[in-house]
Amino acid sequence: MSMTSSSGSTAGRVEAGEAARSDKQQQTTPPPPPPLPLPQARTGGFLGRHRLSAAITRLDQEILSLQEEINELETMDPSSAACQEVLLSMEGKPEPLLPVGPEDVSWDRWFQRVRSSRGHKWWTHKGSDFS
Amino acid sequence: MSVAELKKRHVAAMETVDALRERVKQKRQLLLDTDVKSYAKSQGTTPISFGSTDLVCCRTLLGHTGKVYSLDWTPERNRIVSVALDGRLIVWNALTSQKTHAIKLNCPWMRACAFAPNGQSVACGGLDSACSIFNLTSQVDKDGNIPIARVLTGHKGYVFSCQYVPDQETRLITGSGDHTCVLWDVTTGQRISVFGGELPSGHTADVLSVSINSSNSNMFVSGSCDATARLWDTRKASRAVQTFHGHGGDVNSVKFFPDGQRFGTGSDDGTCRLFDMRTGHQLQVYTRQHDANDNDVPIVTSIAFSISGRLFFAGYSNGDCYVWDTLVAEVVLNLGTLQNSHEGRISCLGLAADGSALCTGSWDKNLKIWAFGGHRKVI
């Protein structure tokens, strides 16, 4: 596989060989050690009084929030309402990647004549890959 | 209170939480009267169908010499930033395939990158547990490098995701292996808010992905190894607005739906899901078909919506890149089987700002641009 840039001209900032670094080197250089593991918030077994109190406080807060959620669920719309909104949100919206709908000519710039910074003409066909 | 009494209270509280969670689950189940696929079918939605040469690979961006891990487009359409295991951050003009910058990074293990809204800065973060900011208008040295403008330090774990707040040049959100998300002021390097951590409604495992709502940039969603997605309001860091359950594994990727009221997720469980932000309902599951004999279900590494939301792109660990019809919940194309497709895992993907092209990044070291090259029936 070629390691050089895809077009014949570059901005001059990058040389083809400069970015090459062998896979072998990557494999022998180990990644940094992971940060120290975080303290466990909830564990079985013995916990000191302070940590137990803190854990109970967190659980009490979670209980309150779950009770709030249960209350909200009493009057919440079913999923069909949201599904309808999803459908409606797409109506009339232009979609460059679909074969049907209103069109913007700028969407086809990926298949048009392109001029590089050094004036080297370079253009693509629809349906072709230029790499 | 004695330790013994506290332990009793702790056990009782855990039992109450479990019972309430079960009640929530049952109530939610009753409210799921339909999903997107069934609803769309009831409305007579016509499935999308592509011709074999409709979506084509129109560029391959060559230059990285290591696995590509992350990419991001500029808001002004044609430029892309990417980071890879070769220790490089590259800025591309996707239209010409030229590189405008190829910065050698101090830490080669980058996992995230992002373009600033004005396109003049980029951010990247990874296993250095920090986020580095580069000003692209700075003087380049003889090796093609730019000095780091600022380093955002403070995370106690790897940085897996970063995104600039869309309408604010100076604010950035990161997701980290320390289980938190952080909102940063890029100009001062200070943390404005921390989401999660010691707080009760935070993630309980690594945060792998964040997505900011472009319709309301006060809201963002995060995906985590704790198999949930969480919705946050940046004005209220003290607790998550909502937690979204359903996935059976790490949530690797989250992305807001174009209408700003829903979001998608992609997971190690091999599925993608669509959730409703306001109600918390799971609106659709996108499950790939696989052989009963095949024990290895490819994981979803990255997702993106097309600009209308009708197409939903999902990259998988086996090199597949499915194009889902969001409404009909069927796969309409697999970019992984087309001519000139990637030869390795799809690790990242993203749409150009005007939706006219998709960029995919892969462990095969390349980025590819895909666009509609067929005949358009204009209405």
Chai-1 contact restraints between the chains, C-beta under 6 A:
chainA,res_idxA,chainB,res_idxB,connection_type,confidence,min_distance_angstrom,max_distance_angstrom,comment,restraint_id
A,M3,B,T65,contact,1.0,0.0,6.0,A-B,restraint_1
A,S5,B,G63,contact,1.0,0.0,6.0,A-B,restraint_2
A,S6,B,L62,contact,1.0,0.0,6.0,A-B,restraint_3
A,S6,B,S97,contact,1.0,0.0,6.0,A-B,restraint_4
A,S7,B,S97,contact,1.0,0.0,6.0,A-B,restraint_5
A,S7,B,Q98,contact,1.0,0.0,6.0,A-B,restraint_6
A,A11,B,T100,contact,1.0,0.0,6.0,A-B,restraint_7
A,R13,B,G144,contact,1.0,0.0,6.0,A-B,restraint_8
A,V14,B,K99,contact,1.0,0.0,6.0,A-B,restraint_9
A,V14,B,A102,contact,1.0,0.0,6.0,A-B,restraint_10
A,V14,B,G144,contact,1.0,0.0,6.0,A-B,restraint_11
A,A19,B,G63,contact,1.0,0.0,6.0,A-B,restraint_12
A,A19,B,T65,contact,1.0,0.0,6.0,A-B,restraint_13
A,A19,B,R88,contact,1.0,0.0,6.0,A-B,restraint_14
A,A19,B,A102,contact,1.0,0.0,6.0,A-B,restraint_15
A,A20,B,T65,contact,1.0,0.0,6.0,A-B,restraint_16
A,R21,B,T65,contact,1.0,0.0,6.0,A-B,restraint_17
A,R21,B,D86,contact,1.0,0.0,6.0,A-B,restraint_18
A,Q26,B,L85,contact,1.0,0.0,6.0,A-B,restraint_19
A,P31,B,W109,contact,1.0,0.0,6.0,A-B,restraint_20
A,P31,B,L127,contact,1.0,0.0,6.0,A-B,restraint_21
A,P32,B,L127,contact,1.0,0.0,6.0,A-B,restraint_22
A,P35,B,K156,contact,1.0,0.0,6.0,A-B,restraint_23
A,P35,B,G157,contact,1.0,0.0,6.0,A-B,restraint_24
A,R49,B,V3,contact,1.0,0.0,6.0,A-B,restraint_25
A,L52,B,L6,contact,1.0,0.0,6.0,A-B,restraint_26
A,L52,B,H10,contact,1.0,0.0,6.0,A-B,restraint_27
A,A55,B,H10,contact,1.0,0.0,6.0,A-B,restraint_28
A,I56,B,R9,contact,1.0,0.0,6.0,A-B,restraint_29
A,I56,B,H10,contact,1.0,0.0,6.0,A-B,restraint_30
A,I56,B,A13,contact,1.0,0.0,6.0,A-B,restraint_31
A,R58,B,P200,contact,1.0,0.0,6.0,A-B,restraint_32
A,L59,B,A13,contact,1.0,0.0,6.0,A-B,restraint_33
A,L59,B,V17,contact,1.0,0.0,6.0,A-B,restraint_34
A,Q61,B,P200,contact,1.0,0.0,6.0,A-B,restraint_35
A,E62,B,V17,contact,1.0,0.0,6.0,A-B,restraint_36
A,E62,B,P200,contact,1.0,0.0,6.0,A-B,restraint_37
A,I63,B,T16,contact,1.0,0.0,6.0,A-B,restraint_38
A,I63,B,V17,contact,1.0,0.0,6.0,A-B,restraint_39
A,L66,B,L20,contact,1.0,0.0,6.0,A-B,restraint_40
A,E69,B,V24,contact,1.0,0.0,6.0,A-B,restraint_41
A,L73,B,K27,contact,1.0,0.0,6.0,A-B,restraint_42
A,M76,B,T279,contact,1.0,0.0,6.0,A-B,restraint_43
A,P78,B,L31,contact,1.0,0.0,6.0,A-B,restraint_44
A,P78,B,D33,contact,1.0,0.0,6.0,A-B,restraint_45
A,S79,B,L32,contact,1.0,0.0,6.0,A-B,restraint_46
A,S79,B,D33,contact,1.0,0.0,6.0,A-B,restraint_47
A,S79,B,T34,contact,1.0,0.0,6.0,A-B,restraint_48
A,S79,B,H281,contact,1.0,0.0,6.0,A-B,restraint_49
A,S79,B,L283,contact,1.0,0.0,6.0,A-B,restraint_50
A,S80,B,D33,contact,1.0,0.0,6.0,A-B,restraint_51
A,S80,B,T34,contact,1.0,0.0,6.0,A-B,restraint_52
A,A82,B,D276,contact,1.0,0.0,6.0,A-B,restraint_53
A,A82,B,H281,contact,1.0,0.0,6.0,A-B,restraint_54
A,A82,B,L283,contact,1.0,0.0,6.0,A-B,restraint_55
A,C83,B,T34,contact,1.0,0.0,6.0,A-B,restraint_56
A,C83,B,V36,contact,1.0,0.0,6.0,A-B,restraint_57
A,C83,B,Y39,contact,1.0,0.0,6.0,A-B,restraint_58
A,C83,B,L283,contact,1.0,0.0,6.0,A-B,restraint_59
A,V86,B,V36,contact,1.0,0.0,6.0,A-B,restraint_60
A,S89,B,D259,contact,1.0,0.0,6.0,A-B,restraint_61
A,M90,B,S308,contact,1.0,0.0,6.0,A-B,restraint_62
A,M90,B,G309,contact,1.0,0.0,6.0,A-B,restraint_63
A,M90,B,R310,contact,1.0,0.0,6.0,A-B,restraint_64
A,K93,B,S308,contact,1.0,0.0,6.0,A-B,restraint_65
A,E95,B,S308,contact,1.0,0.0,6.0,A-B,restraint_66
A,E95,B,R310,contact,1.0,0.0,6.0,A-B,restraint_67
A,P96,B,G355,contact,1.0,0.0,6.0,A-B,restraint_68
A,P96,B,S356,contact,1.0,0.0,6.0,A-B,restraint_69
A,L97,B,S306,contact,1.0,0.0,6.0,A-B,restraint_70
A,L97,B,L311,contact,1.0,0.0,6.0,A-B,restraint_71
A,L97,B,F372,contact,1.0,0.0,6.0,A-B,restraint_72
A,P99,B,D54,contact,1.0,0.0,6.0,A-B,restraint_73
A,P99,B,G374,contact,1.0,0.0,6.0,A-B,restraint_74
A,P99,B,R376,contact,1.0,0.0,6.0,A-B,restraint_75
A,V100,B,K377,contact,1.0,0.0,6.0,A-B,restraint_76
A,G101,B,I379,contact,1.0,0.0,6.0,A-B,restraint_77
A,E103,B,R376,contact,1.0,0.0,6.0,A-B,restraint_78
A,E103,B,V378,contact,1.0,0.0,6.0,A-B,restraint_79
A,W107,B,S356,contact,1.0,0.0,6.0,A-B,restraint_80
A,W110,B,C58,contact,1.0,0.0,6.0,A-B,restraint_81
A,W110,B,A357,contact,1.0,0.0,6.0,A-B,restraint_82
A,W110,B,A371,contact,1.0,0.0,6.0,A-B,restraint_83
A,V114,B,L95,contact,1.0,0.0,6.0,A-B,restraint_84
A,V114,B,T96,contact,1.0,0.0,6.0,A-B,restraint_85
A,S116,B,T96,contact,1.0,0.0,6.0,A-B,restraint_86
A,K126,B,G373,contact,1.0,0.0,6.0,A-B,restraint_87
A,G127,B,T53,contact,1.0,0.0,6.0,A-B,restraint_88
A,G127,B,V56,contact,1.0,0.0,6.0,A-B,restraint_89
A,G127,B,G373,contact,1.0,0.0,6.0,A-B,restraint_90
A,D129,B,C57,contact,1.0,0.0,6.0,A-B,restraint_91
A,D129,B,N340,contact,1.0,0.0,6.0,A-B,restraint_92
A,S131,B,T60,contact,1.0,0.0,6.0,A-B,restraint_93
